[in-house]
């Protein structure tokens, strides 16, 4: 078997969206005659965890850890033996209850002294990360490089993979590339633009330089959105570099049995962002007034971190008088999430008409792979619209509030149906891993 090293700070048992692209590579590359080594951080400060993800990996996958100390007061205290103040520990201590009202926001439930500590920690972190950048993973860089070199020499590994962001992964990749190893640089996010830039020109300059050098030095550059080459072409004046578009794929092992009768709900999966806006909620509220048979009106499931989703969604729900139709569900394992998705009437992708045009949303991967109808408010043109259109599952709410409400009414009355296309299989893990495997084999043979 050909050995390969995957380097990422985001790996199982973490359960956020950034984990699953590389996780599926680790899980299924053995089917393509690869011996997989994963290098990741030794502690997870920020995210939920699901230990079953580790159990689902084949025994042949070897996971290696390099010490990571978050460059915050919390990270230093924990490194010195202090109390575990990671997200999962705090969440467990608070014993968050099942209803959203009691999980509205971790921050507002902290006593005043804790809020002061949080503010001081943010000031400290900003100061430290301004001096040492490009991001909070700079403390992992040196130890990760040392550990990666040790692993590659010990197991005769010639090809390695990094995921970006965080930008520190580009820095690690450049250092290993200088040692003569072959590098696949995978870009999940191109956040070098607009509001995603930091207030510090120094940090932005450093990040842009790292990305530019990566595009110059990496043997292969892969992207999960076909729009990324345009982003980098415009902002970095990169025109000649070849990019390989490989969307993330849903793990077929978790696909539930086909559902013959749908339940009466629609769902939003993931973290609702503050810039997503009110348009869908206004249209849904208007539609409710048009329906005579109130039993037709679906519930809206909001699935994801309650402490993020509840305060943002609930304020909109109250404004438009639909709070009684919304149910908040905290993080659930992948298999359970997919069952909830396939049992729904439709899924929501409501980022808005004027933002995130370049984004191939993690939640959209699930919707397309599971061939679920998607009620979408997205830019025209955009990556999301292009991919949903190819998949045949997008119902685009492009009109005003009344027009959107009429379109929703037609859909819920079964007067409007969507037909998935064969393109949906592009978003399965089998396709994703096969595409990466071909790249890795080519590098091994050259």
C-alpha positions in Angstrom: 0.0 0.0 0.0 1.2 3.5 -0.8 1.6 5.6 2.3 0.2 9.2 2.5 0.0 11.8 5.2 -3.1 14.0 5.7 -2.4 17.1 7.8 -5.3 19.0 9.4 -6.2 20.6 12.8 -9.8 19.5 12.2 -10.4 15.8 12.5 -12.6 13.3 14.4 -14.0 13.2 17.0 -14.7 16.9 16.2 -18.0 17.2 14.3 -18.1 20.6 12.6 -18.3 21.0 8.8 -14.5 21.4 8.3 -13.8 17.9 9.6 -15.6 15.7 7.1 -13.8 16.4 3.8 -10.5 15.0 5.1 -12.3 12.5 7.4 -13.8 10.8 4.4 -10.4 10.7 2.7 -8.9 8.9 5.7 -11.9 6.5 5.9 -11.9 5.4 2.3 -8.5 5.8 0.8 -7.6 2.3 1.9 -10.0 1.1 -0.8 -7.6 2.7 -3.3 -4.5 0.9 -1.9 -3.3 3.8 0.4 -2.0 3.5 3.9 -3.3 6.6 5.6 -1.5 8.6 8.3 -3.3 11.6 9.8 -1.6 14.4 11.7 -3.8 16.5 13.8 -4.0 18.6 17.1 -4.0 16.9 20.5 -6.8 19.0 21.9 -10.1 20.4 20.6 -11.0 23.7 22.2 -14.0 24.9 20.2 -16.3 22.2 18.9 -18.7 19.3 19.7 -17.4 15.8 19.5 -18.7 12.4 18.4 -16.5 9.5 19.4 -18.3 7.2 17.0 -16.5 8.9 14.2 -13.2 7.4 15.4 -14.8 4.0 15.8 -15.9 4.1 12.2 -12.4 4.5 10.8 -10.6 1.4 9.6 -7.9 0.0 11.8 -5.3 0.8 9.1 -5.7 4.5 9.7 -3.0 5.8 12.0 -3.7 9.1 13.8 -0.7 11.1 15.1 -0.9 14.1 17.4 1.2 17.2 17.7 0.8 19.5 20.8 -1.5 22.5 20.3 -1.9 25.2 22.8 -4.5 27.8 21.9 -2.9 31.2 22.1 -5.4 32.5 24.7 -5.4 32.8 28.4 -7.7 29.7 28.4 -5.2 27.7 26.4 -2.3 28.7 28.6 -4.2 27.9 31.8 -5.3 24.5 30.5 -1.7 23.7 29.3 -0.5 24.4 32.9 -3.0 22.0 34.3 -5.9 24.3 34.9 -9.6 23.3 34.5 -10.8 22.2 31.2 -12.6 25.2 29.7 -13.0 23.9 26.2 -16.4 24.3 24.5 -17.5 20.8 25.1 -16.6 20.9 28.8 -18.4 24.2 29.3 -21.5 22.9 27.5 -21.5 19.8 29.6 -21.2 21.8 32.8 -24.1 24.0 31.9 -26.2 20.8 31.2 -28.0 22.6 28.3 -31.6 21.5 28.1 -33.5 20.4 25.1 -35.6 23.5 24.5 -33.9 26.4 22.7 -34.9 29.0 25.3 -32.5 27.6 27.8 -29.7 27.4 25.3 -29.9 30.8 23.7 -26.3 31.8 24.2 -23.5 30.6 26.3 -22.1 34.1 26.8 -25.3 35.6 28.3 -25.5 32.9 30.9 -22.0 33.6 32.3 -21.7 35.6 35.5 -20.3 39.1 35.2 -16.8 38.0 36.4 -16.7 35.4 33.6 -17.8 38.0 31.1 -14.9 40.2 32.2 -12.5 37.3 31.9 -13.9 36.6 28.4 -13.3 40.2 27.4 -9.8 40.3 28.7 -9.1 37.0 27.0 -10.3 38.4 23.7 -8.1 41.4 24.1 -5.1 39.2 24.9 -5.8 36.9 22.0 -6.1 39.7 19.6 -2.8 41.2 20.7 -0.9 37.9 20.5 -2.4 36.9 17.2 -1.6 40.3 15.7 2.1 39.8 16.6 2.1 36.1 15.7 -0.1 35.4 12.7 -1.7 34.3 10.3 -4.2 32.7 12.7 -4.6 31.1 16.1 -2.9 27.9 14.9 0.5 29.5 14.6 1.4 27.9 17.9 0.9 24.5 16.3 3.2 25.2 13.3 6.6 24.2 14.6 5.6 21.1 16.4 3.4 20.0 13.5 6.3 20.3 11.1 8.6 18.4 13.4 6.1 15.6 13.8 5.3 15.5 10.1 8.9 15.1 9.2 9.3 12.3 11.7 6.2 10.5 10.4 7.3 10.8 6.7 10.8 9.6 7.4 9.7 6.7 9.5 7.1 5.5 7.1 8.8 6.5 3.8 5.9 8.9 2.9 6.6 11.1 -0.2 3.1 12.7 -0.7 1.2 14.8 1.8 -2.1 16.7 1.9 -3.0 19.9 3.8 -6.4 21.5 4.2 -6.9 25.3 4.3 -8.0 27.3 6.1 -6.5 27.8 8.7 -3.7 29.6 6.9 -1.1 28.1 9.1 -1.6 24.9 7.1 -0.3 26.7 4.1 2.8 27.7 6.1 3.3 24.1 7.2 2.9 22.9 3.6 5.5 25.3 2.3 8.0 24.2 4.9 7.5 20.5 4.0 7.6 21.2 0.3 11.0 22.8 0.8 12.2 19.4 2.1 11.4 17.8 -1.3 8.0 16.2 -0.5 5.1 16.3 -2.9 2.2 18.5 -1.8 -1.6 18.5 -2.5 -3.0 21.8 -1.1 -6.7 21.6 -0.6 -8.7 24.8 -0.2 -12.0 24.5 1.6 -12.5 28.3 2.0 -11.0 31.2 0.1 -11.8 33.8 2.8 -9.4 36.5 1.6 -12.2 38.8 0.5 -14.6 41.5 1.9 -15.8 41.2 5.4 -13.7 38.0 6.0 -10.5 40.1 6.0 -9.2 41.1 9.4 -8.9 44.7 10.5 -5.1 44.2 10.4 -3.4 44.9 7.1 -0.3 43.2 8.4 -2.2 39.9 9.0 -4.1 40.2 5.6 -0.8 40.7 3.8 0.7 37.7 5.5 -2.3 35.5 4.6 -2.3 36.6 1.0 1.4 35.9 0.7 0.9 32.4 2.1 -1.9 31.7 -0.3 0.1 33.1 -3.2 3.2 31.0 -2.4 1.0 27.9 -2.0 -0.5 28.4 -5.4 3.0 28.8 -6.8 4.7 25.9 -4.9 2.1 23.1 -4.3 2.2 20.2 -6.8 -1.6 20.1 -7.0 -4.2 22.6 -5.8 -7.7 21.2 -5.2 -10.8 23.3 -4.3 -14.3 22.3 -3.1 -15.9 25.2 -5.1 -15.4 25.8 -8.8 -15.6 29.5 -8.2 -12.4 29.7 -6.1 -10.1 30.1 -9.1 -12.0 33.2 -10.0 -11.7 34.5 -6.4 -7.9 33.9 -6.4 -7.5 35.2 -9.9 -9.1 38.5 -9.0 -7.6 39.1 -5.6 -4.2 37.6 -6.1 -3.8 38.1 -9.9 -3.3 34.4 -10.3 -4.3 33.3 -13.8 -2.1 30.5 -14.9 -2.5 28.0 -12.0 -4.6 24.9 -12.7 -7.2 24.1 -10.0 -8.9 20.8 -9.6 -12.6 21.0 -8.5 -13.5 18.2 -6.1 -16.7 18.8 -4.1 -17.0 17.1 -0.7 -19.1 13.9 -0.8 -21.6 12.5 1.6 -20.6 9.2 3.3 -22.8 6.5 1.6 -22.5 4.3 4.7 -24.8 6.8 6.5 -27.5 7.0 3.8 -30.8 5.9 5.4 -33.4 3.7 3.7 -35.7 5.4 1.2 -38.6 7.2 2.8 -42.0 6.7 1.1 -44.0 9.2 3.1 -42.4 12.6 4.1 -43.0 14.2 7.4 -44.5 17.7 7.5 -41.4 19.7 8.2 -38.6 21.6 6.4 -35.2 22.1 7.9 -32.1 24.3 8.1 -28.9 22.4 9.0 -25.8 24.1 10.2 -25.0 27.4 11.8 -27.3 30.3 11.0 -25.3 33.4 10.2 -26.1 37.0 11.1 -25.9 38.1 7.5 -28.5 35.5 6.2 -31.3 38.0 6.8 -35.0 37.9 7.0 -36.3 37.2 3.5 -37.3 33.6 3.9 -39.0 34.2 7.2 -41.0 37.1 5.8 -42.1 34.9 2.8 -43.0 31.9 5.0 -45.0 34.2 7.3 -46.9 35.6 4.3 -47.6 32.1 3.0 -49.1 31.1 6.3 -51.7 33.8 5.8 -52.6 32.4 2.4 -53.2 28.8 3.4 -56.7 27.9 4.5 -55.8 24.4 5.6 -53.4 25.1 8.4 -52.4 21.4 8.6 -50.5 21.9 5.4 -48.1 24.4 7.0 -44.8 22.6 7.8 -42.8 23.0 10.9 -39.3 24.4 10.5 -36.5 22.4 12.1 -33.3 24.4 12.9 -30.6 21.8 13.4 -27.2 22.8 14.8 -25.5 24.5 17.7 -28.4 26.0 19.7 -26.3 28.6 21.4 -25.6 30.1 17.9 -28.9 29.4 16.1 -31.5 30.2 18.7 -30.8 33.9 19.3 -30.5 34.7 15.6 -33.4 32.7 14.4 -35.7 33.4 17.3 -35.6 37.2 16.9 -36.7 36.8 13.2 -39.3 34.2 14.2 -40.9 36.6 16.7 -40.7 39.5 14.3 -42.7 37.5 11.7 -45.0 35.7 14.1 -43.8 32.2 13.2 -42.0 31.2 16.4 -44.7 28.5 17.1 -43.6 26.7 13.9 -39.9 26.5 14.7 -38.2 23.6 16.6 -34.5 23.9 17.6 -32.4 20.7 17.6 -28.9 20.7 18.9 -26.0 18.9 17.2 -26.9 15.3 16.2 -24.7 12.5 14.8 -24.4 12.3 11.0 -26.5 9.2 10.6 -29.4 10.8 12.6 -29.1 14.0 10.7 -29.3 12.3 7.3 -32.5 10.5 8.5 -34.0 13.8 9.5 -33.1 15.3 6.2 -34.6 12.5 4.0 -37.8 12.5 6.0 -38.3 16.3 5.5 -40.4 17.9 2.7 -37.5 20.2 1.8 -34.3 21.7 3.1 -33.3 25.4 3.4 -30.4 27.3 1.9 -31.1 30.9 2.7 -27.8 32.8 2.7 -29.3 35.7 0.9 -29.2 37.2 -2.6 -26.0 39.2 -2.4 -23.4 37.3 -0.3 -21.6 34.0 -0.3 -21.7 33.8 -4.1 -18.5 31.7 -4.1 -19.6 29.2 -1.5 -20.3 25.5 -1.9 -22.0 25.1 1.4 -21.3 22.0 3.6 -25.0 21.6 4.2 -25.6 21.7 0.4 -23.4 18.6 0.0 -25.9 16.6 2.1 -28.9 18.0 0.4 -27.6 17.2 -3.1 -26.3 13.8 -2.3 -29.6 12.8 -0.6 -31.6 14.3 -3.6 -33.7 16.5 -1.3 -35.6 19.5 -2.6 -33.9 22.8 -1.6 -35.8 26.0 -1.0 -33.0 28.5 -1.8 -32.4 32.2 -1.5 -28.9 32.5 -3.0 -27.2 35.0 -5.4 -27.6 34.9 -9.1 -25.1 33.9 -10.3 -23.5 31.8 -7.6 -21.8 28.5 -6.9 -24.8 27.3 -5.0 -27.3 28.1 -7.7 -25.1 26.5 -10.4 -24.7 23.2 -8.4 -28.3 23.1 -7.3 -29.5 23.6 -10.8 -27.2 20.8 -12.1 -28.6 18.6 -9.4 -32.2 19.5 -10.3 -33.3 20.1 -6.7 -33.3 23.9 -6.4 -36.5 25.9 -6.0 -35.2 29.5 -6.1 -37.1 32.2 -4.2 -36.1 35.1 -6.4 -39.3 37.2 -6.3 -40.7 39.6 -3.7 -42.3 38.4 -0.5 -45.7 37.8 -2.0 -44.3 36.0 -5.1 -42.1 33.8 -2.9 -45.1 33.0 -0.7 -47.1 31.9 -3.7 -44.2 29.7 -4.9 -43.9 28.1 -1.4 -47.7 27.5 -1.4 -47.5 25.7 -4.7 -44.7 23.5 -3.4 -46.4 22.6 -0.2 -49.6 21.9 -2.1 -47.6 19.4 -4.3 -48.4 21.5 -7.4 -44.7 22.0 -8.0 -42.2 19.1 -8.0 -38.4 18.9 -8.5 -36.7 16.0 -10.3 -33.1 15.1 -9.2 -30.6 14.4 -11.9 -27.7 12.0 -12.1 -25.3 14.9 -11.1 -26.3 14.3 -7.5 -23.8 11.3 -7.4 -21.0 13.9 -7.8 -21.6 14.7 -4.1 -21.0 11.2 -2.8 -17.8 10.3 -0.8 -17.1 7.6 -3.4 -16.6 10.2 -6.1 -14.7 12.6 -3.8 -12.2 9.9 -2.6 -11.8 8.5 -6.1 -10.8 11.9 -7.5 -8.3 12.5 -4.7 -6.9 9.0 -5.1 -6.2 9.6 -8.8 -4.2 12.7 -7.9 -2.2 10.9 -5.1 -1.4 8.0 -7.4 -0.2 10.4 -10.1 2.2 12.1 -7.7 3.5 8.8 -6.4 4.2 7.6 -9.9 6.0 10.8 -11.0 
